[in-house]
C-alpha cells in the first residue's frame, strides 16, 4: 500500500526536551511538508522540502528543525526553543507533476 | 494577514439537503484551489480541486465553483450525508515562477454537521 506514515500517533514529552516526529512516504514523491494544527486554526506550514538534501522554512519554523537525507523520510524535531509545542502535527507529500498534497495520519504531541 | 478565509466556523445541514461551504481569498496570484476533508485526529484527505482557468469542477456529489472576480470559491455537496460530517479546509496555491508547484495556504476550516 502506498501512503504516508507518521509515528507515533500520540507523544508525550516533558518541557525542555527535544522530540523527533517521524514521517515516511513510499509514494516516490519529491516534495514533503510539515504542518501544525491548533484548535480552531488552519494548517500552518513549518518546513518543506522540494528535493533530497534541501529544505526551506515555512511560516512558523522557529523552534523546529528538519532533515531530508532520504527521499522517503522527512523527520521533524521539536526543540526546547519552541514556546508552545503542544499541537497536532501533520506531514504531507506531493509529486511535482500534481498539485495535491497527501497527508499522513498525524502525531498529537503533548508537552507536560 | 489571512490570504485564505473561511468565515463560517461551522455549518449544520439536514441529511439530503445541499451543503454550501464558502471560501474567500485575497491573493490574485493564486492559480489553483483545493478542498480537503478532515476527521478528528486524522490527516486531511483531498476532496476536489479547481484551476483558475475554470469556473466549475464536479466530482459526484461534490462541485466546486470559482468566481475569480469576487475572489470567492464554494464547495457544494448534494445530497449531504451524515458521513460528510467533518471539517472542510479550503487551500490555495501560488504558481511559482517557472511553473513549479507552490506551497498551499490553508483556511481555518468549516465544521460541517449533517443531521439525519
Interface residues (C-beta under 8 A of the other chain):
Chain A: X4 X6 X31 X33 X35 X40 X41 X42 X43 X44 X45 X48 X50 X58 X88 X90 X92 X94 X96 X99 X100 X101 X102 X103 X104 X105 X106 X108
Chain B: X4 X6 X9 X32 X34 X36 X41 X42 X43 X44 X45 X46 X49 X89 X93 X100 X101 X103 X104 X106 X107 X108 X109
